[in-house]
Amino acid sequence: MSGMYKFKEIQTIPPAKQLVDIVLSKTNRKTPTVVKPGFKITRVRSFYMRKVKFCQTTYGEKFGKILEDFPKIDDIHPFYADLCNVLYDRDHYKLALGQVNATKKIIDSIAKDYVKMMKFADSLYKCKMLKRAALGRMCTAVKKLSGSLSYLEEVRQHLGRLPSINPATRTLILTGYPNVGKSSFMNIVTNASVDVQPYAFTTKSLFIGHLDYNYVRWQVIDTPGILDHPLEDRNTIEMTAITALAHLPAAVLFFVDISEMCGYPLATQVALFHSIKPLFRNRPLLIILNKMDLRKVQELSAEEKQLLESMKEGMEDSVHFFETSCATRDGVDAARAKGCELLLEKRVEQKVKQGKADTLRSRLHVAGGPPPVNRPPCIPDSILKQRSGEAGMAEEAEKHEKLERERMEELGGAGVYSVDLWKRSILEDPSWKYDVVPEIMDGHNVIDFVDPDIEKKLEELEREEALLMQEASLRDDDKVLSEFAKTEGVLDELHSRMRQRRLERKLNKNRNHAPTLRKGRKKAEEVEKKLNDAGLDGSKVRGRSAAKTKRASSLLGKRKRDATAEGGGEELAGRAASAARAASARSMSRMKGLPSEDVAQQVEKKRRKKMKLFEKRGMKGEADHHIPDWKPKHLFSGKRGIGKTDRR
């Protein structure tokens, strides 16, 4: 059902309040939003008229889609129409769709009236108030549909859950009292999985399964159980089964529980059959005597057998009894096959009566009559011999050809035997079958470029090469060999030194300057004594040693020292004292927070080592100059203009 009419594709229907929000939001998004008092009145009118018309169009699209998706009761198959009447109430369904259609027309008339009034508005305020009133009246009309829209949404959800039933295809319908074994039978003969429980009314709606018989697809419908009471007293669950029996042209399988384990006596089940017998008219009918594993037909009393025989009254030719057991699966396949055959015969008979078979017969032509004289029949000699019986068993044995599989097993099996692909080749000369296939490269035959005397030429070349080597060995005298040995020794020594220097450079790679050996350093007392012996002032050296720093030997420093040396002794002594005080101050600042000079030197050594490591790794320190990018262009470039695609 839902497959034919695509009920699963019906769009979701929002509640009335949500529908109003959707339409107003779309109207605000899809229409202009800026209007100023300075605009011309014609422009202001068109601005607000556009909003009213867009809102009307959006409502019309929403309601039109609802009216288009939902099926029309009068236009669909009678089975679907009655099923909708049973499940949703035909009057309520039509009333809801009619209210939707009426609201659509009301919205159209509201929009038409207010657009007409806007044409005579002479100010922005009047246009705005007319637009506001138009949208408000539209929303009020939609909010009155809240009950109908919620009802249609429930109908849509239920329609989407209905099984896909094709009323025109080959169908088997299972019916009977509750808990008589209909769902178990369906699970056996089809690929469906219907819930089976030991209580009544486990199946509350129509379930469909499919089976293949005689190379065609059949659908099997499992209906809810039916009780024996008047039609007006039956509930919705029972009415779905009555609707399927009334409108679907199918073979009917009526189940009877002869063991009475379903909770209903046999007489009650037979009474139900007689009450719904008019629904079985002009349909193949099978009465399934189920649960024979619990009770055999032979064990029934005479009255019970008489009840079963009464089910044939008025339908002697079209009623067939089958004993089955879903627990042991006895008789299930026979009942299924018999039901399919009866329905096929019925369908063929109907097509013949309706004249549909004549169209098929008109498309076929059966050839007949004697063969023409100018074209006599050609029958092979082997066929004529077989007809006459002349061919004996020996000839039949000769005709038998050994298969490739047999030949493969004789010659080593799979993986060893290689199939002869040229055996059946039809060539002008059979000796050509196993010739070597020429190899073509760049349009030329490779064999044309192969030299047949290549091995002979190779032997001559090798012999010539051996003679040349013998001649070269005769020229190597002792003098040449001794000179070569000396040269080889010199080269080995040179290569050894190069390797040693390469290793030293590798070991000293991380050093920035040549190291100064501690043993090579002189003490301050020795230098001061040596200067005093030479007639110079040694106190200056004492000040430099106390500073513990290296003074750069720049040109400016050299000139300053020369100027100091040319001055008097008093000025030289003053400068030495000043340098000593500066060195003392630096040493005191370095020892702040430390107990002694030795600890300060250790800390200074660690600091220098750490700084050297930083310099080696190239890591950024606190003193490194860095200018952050305060305005990254890709974050402050803004929107791209028309005709410009490069935002960089």
C-alpha positions as CSV (number, residue, x, y, z in Angstrom):
1,M,0.0,0.0,0.0
2,S,2.6,2.5,1.1
3,G,4.8,1.3,-1.7
4,M,2.2,2.0,-4.4
5,Y,1.1,5.4,-3.1
6,K,4.4,6.5,-1.5
7,F,2.9,7.2,1.9
8,K,6.4,7.2,3.5
9,E,7.3,10.3,1.4
10,I,4.7,12.5,2.9
11,Q,6.5,15.5,4.6
12,T,6.2,16.2,8.3
13,I,3.4,18.5,9.2
14,P,4.5,21.0,11.9
15,P,2.1,22.3,14.6
16,A,0.2,25.5,13.9
17,K,2.3,27.7,16.1
18,Q,5.5,26.3,14.7
19,L,4.2,26.7,11.1
20,V,3.5,30.4,11.8
21,D,7.0,30.9,13.1
22,I,8.5,29.2,10.0
23,V,6.5,31.3,7.5
24,L,7.1,34.6,9.3
25,S,10.9,33.9,9.6
26,K,11.1,33.0,6.0
27,T,9.2,36.1,5.0
28,N,11.6,38.3,7.0
29,R,14.7,36.5,5.5
30,K,13.7,36.5,1.9
31,T,12.3,40.1,1.6
32,P,14.0,43.5,2.0
33,T,14.2,44.8,5.6
34,V,15.2,48.4,5.3
35,V,12.7,51.2,4.4
36,K,13.1,54.9,5.2
37,P,10.6,57.8,5.4
38,G,12.5,59.6,2.6
39,F,11.6,57.0,0.1
40,K,8.9,57.7,-2.5
41,I,5.4,56.5,-1.5
42,T,5.4,54.1,-4.5
43,R,8.6,52.5,-3.3
44,V,7.2,52.2,0.3
45,R,4.0,50.6,-1.0
46,S,5.8,48.0,-3.1
47,F,8.1,47.2,-0.1
48,Y,5.2,46.2,2.1
49,M,3.1,44.7,-0.7
50,R,6.0,42.4,-1.4
51,K,6.0,41.1,2.2
52,V,2.3,40.4,2.2
53,K,2.4,38.6,-1.2
54,F,5.4,36.5,-0.1
55,C,3.8,35.5,3.1
56,Q,0.6,34.4,1.2
57,T,2.7,32.4,-1.3
58,T,4.6,30.6,1.4
59,Y,1.4,29.6,3.2
60,G,-0.1,28.5,-0.1
61,E,3.0,26.3,-0.9
62,K,2.8,24.6,2.6
63,F,-0.9,23.9,2.4
64,G,-0.7,22.9,-1.3
65,K,2.0,20.3,-0.4
66,I,-0.2,18.9,2.3
67,L,-3.2,18.5,0.0
68,E,-1.1,17.0,-2.7
69,D,0.7,14.4,-0.6
70,F,-2.2,13.0,1.3
71,P,-4.3,10.4,-0.6
72,K,-7.8,11.3,-1.8
73,I,-10.3,8.8,-0.4
74,D,-12.4,8.8,-3.6
75,D,-9.5,8.3,-6.0
76,I,-7.6,5.4,-4.4
77,H,-8.3,1.6,-4.4
78,P,-11.4,0.5,-2.5
79,F,-9.2,-1.6,-0.2
80,Y,-7.2,1.5,0.8
81,A,-10.3,3.6,1.1
82,D,-12.0,1.2,3.5
83,L,-8.8,0.7,5.4
84,C,-8.5,4.5,5.9
85,N,-12.2,4.6,7.0
86,V,-11.5,1.9,9.5
87,L,-8.3,3.4,10.9
88,Y,-8.8,7.1,10.7
89,D,-12.6,7.7,10.1
90,R,-13.3,8.9,6.6
91,D,-15.4,11.9,7.6
92,H,-12.8,13.2,10.1
93,Y,-10.1,12.8,7.4
94,K,-12.0,14.6,4.7
95,L,-13.0,17.4,7.2
96,A,-9.3,18.0,8.2
97,L,-8.2,18.3,4.5
98,G,-11.2,20.5,3.7
99,Q,-10.3,22.8,6.6
100,V,-6.7,23.1,5.2
101,N,-8.0,23.9,1.8
102,A,-10.5,26.5,3.2
103,T,-7.7,28.2,5.2
104,K,-5.6,28.4,2.1
105,K,-8.4,30.2,0.3
106,I,-9.0,32.5,3.2
107,I,-5.3,33.5,3.3
108,D,-5.4,34.3,-0.5
109,S,-8.5,36.5,0.0
110,I,-6.8,38.3,3.0
111,A,-3.7,39.0,0.9
112,K,-5.8,40.2,-2.0
113,D,-7.8,42.6,0.1
114,Y,-4.9,44.2,1.9
115,V,-2.8,44.6,-1.2
116,K,-5.7,46.4,-2.7
117,M,-5.9,48.7,0.3
118,M,-2.2,49.4,0.3
119,K,-2.4,50.8,-3.2
120,F,-4.3,53.8,-1.6
121,A,-2.1,54.3,1.5
122,D,-0.4,57.7,1.5
123,S,2.2,57.3,4.2
124,L,4.8,54.8,5.5
125,Y,2.8,54.4,8.8
126,K,-0.4,53.4,7.0
127,C,1.5,50.8,4.8
128,K,3.2,49.3,7.8
129,M,-0.1,49.0,9.8
130,L,-1.8,47.4,6.8
131,K,1.0,44.9,6.4
132,R,0.9,44.1,10.1
133,A,-2.8,43.6,10.1
134,A,-2.6,41.3,7.0
135,L,0.1,39.1,8.5
136,G,-1.8,39.0,11.8
137,R,-5.1,37.8,10.2
138,M,-3.2,35.2,8.2
139,C,-1.5,33.8,11.4
140,T,-4.9,33.8,13.3
141,A,-6.5,31.8,10.5
142,V,-3.6,29.3,10.6
143,K,-3.7,28.9,14.4
144,K,-7.3,27.9,14.2
145,L,-6.0,24.8,12.2
146,S,-4.1,23.4,15.2
147,G,-6.4,20.5,15.7
148,S,-6.6,19.5,12.1
149,L,-2.8,19.7,11.6
150,S,-2.1,17.6,14.7
151,Y,-4.6,15.0,13.4
152,L,-3.1,14.9,10.0
153,E,0.4,14.5,11.5
154,E,-0.8,11.4,13.4
155,V,-2.4,10.1,10.2
156,R,0.9,10.6,8.3
157,Q,2.9,8.7,10.9
158,H,0.5,5.8,10.8
159,L,0.4,5.7,7.0
160,G,4.2,5.5,7.0
161,R,4.0,2.4,9.2
162,L,1.5,0.5,7.0
163,P,2.9,-2.5,5.1
164,S,3.4,-2.4,1.3
165,I,0.3,-4.3,0.0
166,N,-0.3,-4.6,-3.8
167,P,-4.0,-5.4,-4.4
168,A,-3.4,-6.6,-8.0
169,T,-0.7,-9.2,-7.4
170,R,-1.0,-12.9,-6.4
171,T,-2.1,-13.0,-2.7
172,L,-2.8,-15.6,0.0
173,I,-4.9,-14.4,3.0
174,L,-4.7,-16.2,6.4
175,T,-7.8,-15.7,8.5
176,G,-9.6,-17.4,11.4
177,Y,-10.1,-17.1,15.2
178,P,-7.3,-15.7,17.4
179,N,-4.5,-18.0,18.4
180,V,-5.2,-20.8,15.9
181,G,-1.7,-20.8,14.2
182,K,-2.0,-18.2,11.4
183,S,1.3,-16.3,12.3
184,S,3.2,-19.6,12.8
185,F,2.1,-20.8,9.4
186,M,3.2,-17.4,7.9
187,N,6.6,-17.6,9.5
188,I,7.1,-21.1,8.0
189,V,6.1,-20.4,4.4
190,T,7.5,-16.8,4.1
191,N,10.5,-14.8,5.1
192,A,8.5,-12.8,7.6
193,S,9.0,-12.7,11.4
194,V,5.6,-12.2,13.0
195,D,5.4,-12.3,16.8
196,V,3.9,-15.5,18.1
197,Q,2.6,-15.7,21.7
198,P,0.3,-18.1,23.5
199,Y,-2.5,-15.6,24.0
200,A,-5.2,-14.1,21.8
201,F,-4.8,-11.0,19.6
202,T,-1.0,-11.1,19.3
203,T,-1.4,-9.8,15.8
204,K,-3.2,-6.4,16.0
205,S,-2.7,-5.2,12.4
206,L,-2.0,-6.6,8.9
207,F,1.4,-8.2,8.4
208,I,2.8,-9.1,5.0
209,G,5.3,-11.7,3.9
210,H,6.6,-12.9,0.5
211,L,7.3,-16.3,-1.0
212,D,8.4,-17.7,-4.3
213,Y,6.3,-20.3,-6.1
214,N,6.5,-21.4,-9.7
215,Y,9.1,-18.8,-10.4
216,V,6.9,-15.9,-9.4
217,R,6.6,-13.8,-6.2
218,W,3.5,-14.2,-4.0
219,Q,2.5,-12.0,-1.0
220,V,0.9,-13.6,2.1
221,I,-1.2,-11.4,4.4
222,D,-1.6,-12.4,8.1
223,T,-4.8,-10.8,9.4
224,P,-5.8,-10.3,13.1
225,G,-8.2,-12.8,14.7
226,I,-11.9,-12.4,14.1
227,L,-14.6,-13.1,16.7
228,D,-18.1,-14.3,16.0
229,H,-20.4,-11.4,16.6
230,P,-22.3,-8.8,14.4
231,L,-20.4,-6.5,12.1
232,E,-21.3,-3.4,14.0
233,D,-19.8,-4.8,17.2
234,R,-16.4,-5.6,15.7
235,N,-13.5,-3.3,16.7
236,T,-10.8,-1.7,14.6
237,I,-8.5,-4.7,14.7
238,E,-11.1,-7.1,13.4
239,M,-12.3,-4.6,10.8
240,T,-8.8,-4.6,9.1
241,A,-9.2,-8.3,8.5
242,I,-12.7,-7.9,7.2
243,T,-11.5,-5.1,4.8
244,A,-8.7,-7.3,3.4
245,L,-11.2,-10.3,2.8
246,A,-13.7,-8.0,1.2
247,H,-11.5,-6.2,-1.3
248,L,-8.4,-8.3,-2.2
249,P,-8.8,-10.9,-4.9
250,A,-6.9,-13.7,-3.2
251,A,-6.9,-17.3,-2.1
252,V,-8.3,-17.6,1.4
253,L,-6.8,-20.0,4.0
254,F,-9.3,-20.3,6.9
255,F,-7.7,-21.8,10.0
256,V,-9.5,-24.1,12.4
257,D,-8.0,-25.4,15.6
258,I,-9.3,-28.9,16.0
259,S,-7.5,-29.3,19.3
260,E,-9.5,-26.4,20.7
261,M,-6.2,-25.2,22.5
262,C,-7.0,-21.7,21.3
263,G,-9.7,-21.3,23.9
264,Y,-12.6,-21.5,21.4
265,P,-14.7,-24.7,20.8
266,L,-15.0,-26.1,17.3
267,A,-18.6,-25.2,17.0
268,T,-17.8,-21.5,17.6
269,Q,-15.1,-21.6,14.9
270,V,-17.5,-23.2,12.4
271,A,-20.1,-20.6,13.3
272,L,-17.6,-17.8,12.5
273,F,-17.0,-19.5,9.1
274,H,-20.7,-19.5,8.3
275,S,-21.0,-15.8,9.3
276,I,-18.3,-14.6,7.0
277,K,-18.9,-17.1,4.2
278,P,-20.2,-14.3,1.8
279,L,-16.7,-12.8,1.8
280,F,-15.3,-16.1,0.4
281,R,-17.5,-16.1,-2.7
282,N,-15.6,-16.3,-6.1
283,R,-12.4,-17.0,-4.3
284,P,-10.3,-20.2,-3.9
285,L,-10.9,-21.5,-0.3
286,L,-8.8,-23.8,1.8
287,I,-9.8,-24.9,5.3
288,I,-6.7,-25.6,7.3
289,L,-7.3,-28.1,10.1
290,N,-4.3,-27.0,12.3
291,K,-2.6,-28.5,15.4
292,M,-3.1,-32.1,14.3
293,D,0.0,-33.0,16.4
294,L,-2.2,-32.4,19.5
295,R,-5.4,-34.1,18.1
296,K,-6.0,-36.1,15.0
297,V,-9.1,-35.7,12.8
298,Q,-9.9,-39.4,13.4
299,E,-10.2,-38.7,17.1
300,L,-13.1,-36.2,16.5
301,S,-16.6,-37.2,17.5
302,A,-19.4,-37.7,15.0
303,E,-20.9,-34.3,15.9
304,E,-17.6,-32.5,15.3
305,K,-17.1,-34.3,12.0
306,Q,-20.6,-33.3,11.0
307,L,-19.7,-29.7,11.8
308,L,-16.7,-29.8,9.5
309,E,-18.8,-31.3,6.7
310,S,-21.3,-28.5,7.1
311,M,-18.6,-26.0,6.0
312,K,-18.9,-27.5,2.5
313,E,-22.6,-26.6,2.1
314,G,-23.1,-24.5,-1.0
315,M,-19.4,-24.6,-1.9
316,E,-18.7,-28.3,-2.5
317,D,-16.4,-27.7,-5.5
318,S,-14.3,-24.8,-4.2
319,V,-13.6,-26.0,-0.6
320,H,-10.5,-28.1,0.2
321,F,-9.5,-29.5,3.6
322,F,-5.9,-29.8,4.6
323,E,-4.5,-31.3,7.9
324,T,-1.4,-29.4,9.1
325,S,0.8,-29.0,12.1
326,C,3.0,-25.9,12.4
327,A,4.9,-27.5,15.2
328,T,6.1,-30.5,13.1
329,R,5.5,-28.7,9.7
330,D,3.4,-31.6,8.4
331,G,1.1,-30.6,5.5
332,V,2.3,-27.0,5.5
333,D,4.0,-27.2,2.1
334,A,1.1,-29.1,0.5
335,A,-1.4,-26.5,1.7
336,R,0.8,-23.7,0.4
337,A,1.2,-25.3,-3.0
338,K,-2.5,-26.1,-3.3
339,G,-3.5,-22.5,-2.5
340,C,-1.1,-21.1,-5.1
341,E,-2.3,-23.5,-7.8
342,L,-6.0,-22.8,-7.2
343,L,-5.4,-19.0,-7.4
344,L,-3.3,-19.4,-10.6
345,E,-6.2,-21.4,-12.2
346,K,-8.7,-18.7,-11.1
347,R,-6.6,-15.8,-12.5
348,V,-6.1,-17.6,-15.8
349,E,-9.8,-18.3,-16.1
350,Q,-10.6,-14.7,-15.4
351,K,-8.2,-13.5,-18.1
352,V,-9.7,-15.8,-20.6
353,K,-13.2,-14.5,-19.8
354,Q,-12.1,-10.9,-20.0
355,G,-10.5,-11.5,-23.4
356,K,-7.0,-10.7,-22.2
357,A,-5.7,-14.1,-23.6
358,D,-6.9,-13.1,-27.1
359,T,-4.3,-10.3,-27.2
360,L,-1.6,-12.8,-26.4
361,R,-2.8,-15.3,-29.0
362,S,-2.9,-12.6,-31.7
363,R,0.8,-11.9,-31.2
364,L,1.7,-15.6,-31.8
365,H,2.0,-17.4,-35.1
366,V,2.2,-21.2,-35.3
367,A,3.9,-22.4,-38.5
368,G,2.3,-25.4,-40.3
369,G,1.8,-27.2,-43.6
370,P,4.2,-29.3,-45.8
371,P,7.8,-28.1,-46.4
372,P,8.4,-26.2,-49.7
373,V,9.6,-28.1,-52.7
374,N,12.6,-25.9,-53.4
375,R,13.8,-26.2,-49.8
376,P,13.7,-29.8,-48.7
377,P,14.6,-30.5,-45.0
378,C,18.3,-31.2,-44.3
379,I,18.8,-33.9,-41.8
380,P,22.4,-34.9,-40.8
381,D,23.5,-38.5,-41.6
382,S,24.3,-39.2,-37.9
383,I,20.7,-38.3,-36.9
384,L,19.4,-40.6,-39.7
385,K,21.6,-43.5,-38.4
386,Q,20.4,-43.0,-34.9
387,R,16.8,-43.0,-36.0
388,S,17.3,-46.2,-38.1
389,G,19.2,-47.9,-35.2
390,E,22.3,-48.7,-37.2
391,A,24.7,-47.0,-34.9
392,G,25.9,-49.5,-32.3
393,M,27.4,-49.1,-28.9
394,A,31.0,-49.2,-30.4
395,E,30.3,-46.1,-32.4
396,E,28.8,-44.4,-29.4
397,A,32.0,-45.2,-27.5
398,E,34.1,-43.8,-30.4
399,K,32.0,-40.7,-30.4
400,H,32.7,-40.1,-26.7
401,E,35.4,-37.5,-26.5
402,K,37.7,-37.3,-23.5
403,L,37.0,-34.2,-21.4
404,E,39.7,-31.7,-20.4
405,R,38.9,-32.6,-16.7
406,E,39.7,-36.3,-17.3
407,R,42.8,-35.4,-19.3
408,M,44.0,-33.1,-16.4
409,E,43.5,-35.9,-13.8
410,E,45.5,-38.3,-15.9
411,L,48.4,-35.8,-16.4
412,G,49.0,-34.7,-12.9
413,G,46.0,-32.7,-11.8
414,A,45.4,-29.0,-11.3
415,G,48.5,-26.8,-11.2
416,V,50.6,-29.4,-13.2
417,Y,48.5,-29.9,-16.3
418,S,48.5,-27.1,-18.9
419,V,45.6,-26.7,-21.3
420,D,46.5,-26.9,-25.0
421,L,44.8,-23.8,-26.4
422,W,45.9,-24.4,-30.0
423,K,44.5,-27.9,-30.2
424,R,41.2,-26.8,-31.9
425,S,42.6,-24.0,-34.0
426,I,41.4,-24.1,-37.6
427,L,44.3,-23.1,-39.9
428,E,45.1,-23.6,-43.5
429,D,48.1,-25.8,-42.6
430,P,47.7,-27.8,-39.4
431,S,51.5,-27.8,-39.0
432,W,51.3,-24.1,-38.2
433,K,49.5,-24.6,-34.9
434,Y,52.6,-24.8,-32.7
435,D,54.9,-22.3,-34.5
436,V,56.6,-19.7,-32.4
437,V,54.5,-16.5,-32.4
438,P,56.7,-13.6,-33.5
439,E,57.3,-10.8,-31.0
440,I,56.6,-7.4,-32.3
441,M,58.2,-4.2,-30.9
442,D,57.7,-0.7,-32.3
443,G,56.2,-2.3,-35.5
444,H,59.3,-4.5,-36.1
445,N,59.8,-8.2,-35.7
446,V,62.3,-8.8,-32.9
447,I,63.8,-11.8,-34.6
448,D,65.0,-9.6,-37.5
449,F,67.4,-7.9,-35.1
450,V,68.9,-11.1,-33.6
451,D,72.4,-12.0,-34.8
452,P,72.8,-15.8,-35.2
453,D,76.6,-15.5,-35.0
454,I,76.6,-13.6,-31.7
455,E,78.2,-16.4,-29.7
456,K,81.1,-16.8,-32.1
457,K,81.8,-13.0,-32.1
458,L,81.8,-13.0,-28.3
459,E,84.4,-15.7,-28.2
460,E,86.7,-13.8,-30.5
461,L,86.3,-10.6,-28.4
462,E,87.2,-12.5,-25.2
463,R,90.3,-14.0,-26.8
464,E,91.4,-10.5,-28.0
465,E,90.9,-9.1,-24.5
466,A,93.0,-11.9,-22.9
467,L,95.9,-11.2,-25.3
468,L,95.9,-7.5,-24.4
469,M,96.0,-8.3,-20.7
470,Q,99.0,-10.6,-21.2
471,E,100.9,-7.8,-23.1
472,A,100.2,-5.3,-20.3
473,S,101.5,-7.7,-17.6
474,L,104.8,-8.1,-19.5
475,R,105.5,-4.3,-19.3
476,D,105.3,-4.2,-15.4
477,D,109.0,-4.4,-14.4
478,D,110.5,-4.2,-10.9
479,K,111.3,-0.5,-11.1
480,V,107.7,0.5,-11.9
481,L,106.4,-1.7,-9.1
482,S,108.8,-0.2,-6.5
483,E,107.9,3.4,-7.4
484,F,104.3,2.5,-7.2
485,A,104.8,1.0,-3.7
486,K,106.5,4.2,-2.5
487,T,103.7,6.4,-3.9
488,E,101.1,4.1,-2.3
489,G,102.8,4.5,1.1
490,V,102.9,8.3,0.8
491,L,99.3,8.4,-0.2
492,D,98.4,6.2,2.8
493,E,100.1,8.5,5.2
494,L,98.5,11.6,3.7
495,H,95.1,10.0,3.9
496,S,95.7,9.1,7.5
497,R,96.5,12.7,8.4
498,M,93.4,13.9,6.6
499,R,91.3,11.5,8.6
500,Q,92.9,12.6,11.8
501,R,92.3,16.3,11.1
502,R,88.7,15.5,10.1
503,L,88.2,13.7,13.5
504,E,89.7,16.7,15.4
505,R,87.4,19.1,13.6
506,K,84.4,16.9,14.4
507,L,85.3,16.8,18.1
508,N,85.9,20.6,18.2
509,K,82.9,21.4,16.2
510,N,81.0,23.0,19.1
511,R,83.8,25.2,20.3
512,N,83.7,28.8,19.2
513,H,87.4,29.6,19.8
514,A,90.7,27.8,20.4
515,P,90.9,26.7,24.0
516,T,93.5,28.2,26.3
517,L,95.3,25.7,28.4
518,R,95.3,26.4,32.1
519,K,99.0,25.4,32.4
520,G,99.9,28.1,29.9
521,R,98.4,30.9,32.0
522,K,100.7,33.0,34.1
523,K,100.1,34.2,37.6
524,A,99.5,37.9,38.3
525,E,102.6,38.1,40.7
526,E,104.9,36.8,38.0
527,V,103.6,39.3,35.4
528,E,103.8,42.2,37.9
529,K,107.4,41.3,39.0
530,K,108.5,41.1,35.3
531,L,107.0,44.5,34.6
532,N,108.7,46.1,37.6
533,D,112.0,44.7,36.6
534,A,111.6,46.2,33.1
535,G,111.0,49.7,34.7
536,L,107.2,49.7,34.3
537,D,104.3,50.0,36.7
538,G,102.9,46.6,37.6
539,S,100.0,47.7,39.8
540,K,98.0,48.2,36.6
541,V,98.1,44.5,35.9
542,R,96.9,43.8,39.5
543,G,93.8,45.9,38.8
544,R,93.1,44.0,35.6
545,S,93.4,40.6,37.3
546,A,90.9,41.6,40.0
547,A,88.3,42.6,37.4
548,K,88.1,39.0,36.0
549,T,87.0,40.3,32.7
550,K,88.4,40.5,29.3
551,R,89.1,43.9,27.9
552,A,88.6,44.2,24.2
553,S,91.7,45.2,22.3
554,S,90.0,47.8,20.1
555,L,91.7,50.7,18.4
556,L,90.0,53.2,20.8
557,G,91.2,51.3,23.9
558,K,94.7,51.2,22.5
559,R,94.7,55.0,21.9
560,K,93.4,55.5,25.5
561,R,96.2,53.4,26.9
562,D,98.8,55.2,24.8
563,A,97.5,58.6,26.1
564,T,97.6,57.3,29.7
565,A,101.2,56.1,29.3
566,E,102.3,59.5,27.9
567,G,100.7,61.3,31.0
568,G,102.3,61.7,34.4
569,G,102.7,59.0,37.0
570,E,100.0,60.6,39.2
571,E,97.4,60.3,36.6
572,L,98.4,56.7,35.9
573,A,98.1,55.8,39.6
574,G,94.7,57.4,39.8
575,R,93.4,55.4,36.9
576,A,94.8,52.2,38.4
577,A,93.0,52.9,41.7
578,S,89.8,53.7,39.8
579,A,90.0,50.5,37.9
580,A,90.6,48.6,41.2
581,R,87.6,50.2,42.8
582,A,85.4,49.3,39.8
583,A,86.6,45.7,39.8
584,S,85.9,45.5,43.6
585,A,82.4,46.9,43.0
586,R,81.7,44.4,40.3
587,S,82.9,41.5,42.4
588,M,80.7,42.7,45.3
589,S,77.6,43.0,43.0
590,R,78.3,39.5,41.8
591,M,78.5,38.1,45.3
592,K,75.1,39.5,46.4
593,G,73.2,36.7,48.3
594,L,76.2,34.3,48.0
595,P,78.4,33.3,51.0
596,S,81.9,33.5,49.3
597,E,83.9,34.3,46.2
598,D,84.3,30.6,45.3
599,V,80.5,30.1,45.3
600,A,80.1,33.2,43.1
601,Q,82.6,31.9,40.6
602,Q,80.8,28.5,40.4
603,V,77.5,30.3,39.8
604,E,79.1,32.5,37.2
605,K,80.5,29.4,35.5
606,K,77.2,27.7,35.4
607,R,75.5,30.8,34.0
608,R,78.0,31.0,31.2
609,K,77.6,27.4,30.4
610,K,73.9,27.7,30.3
611,M,74.0,30.8,28.0
612,K,76.4,29.0,25.7
613,L,73.8,26.1,25.5
614,F,71.1,28.7,24.6
615,E,73.3,30.2,21.9
616,K,74.0,26.8,20.5
617,R,70.4,25.8,20.2
618,G,69.3,29.2,18.9
619,M,66.5,29.5,21.4
620,K,64.8,32.8,21.9
621,G,65.7,34.5,25.2
622,E,64.4,37.4,27.2
623,A,66.8,39.8,25.6
624,D,66.0,38.8,22.0
625,H,64.2,41.5,19.9
626,H,60.8,40.5,18.8
627,I,58.0,42.4,17.1
628,P,54.6,40.6,17.3
629,D,52.1,40.9,14.4
630,W,49.5,43.0,16.0
631,K,47.3,43.1,12.9
632,P,47.2,39.8,10.9
633,K,45.8,40.8,7.6
634,H,43.7,37.6,7.1
635,L,41.7,38.4,10.2
636,F,41.1,42.1,9.4
637,S,40.6,42.0,5.6
638,G,36.8,42.1,5.7
639,K,34.4,41.0,3.0
640,R,35.5,40.6,-0.6
641,G,34.2,43.2,-3.1
642,I,32.4,42.5,-6.3
643,G,34.8,41.2,-9.0
644,K,37.6,40.6,-6.6
645,T,38.6,37.1,-5.6
646,D,41.9,37.6,-3.8
647,R,41.3,38.2,-0.1
648,R,45.0,38.3,0.6
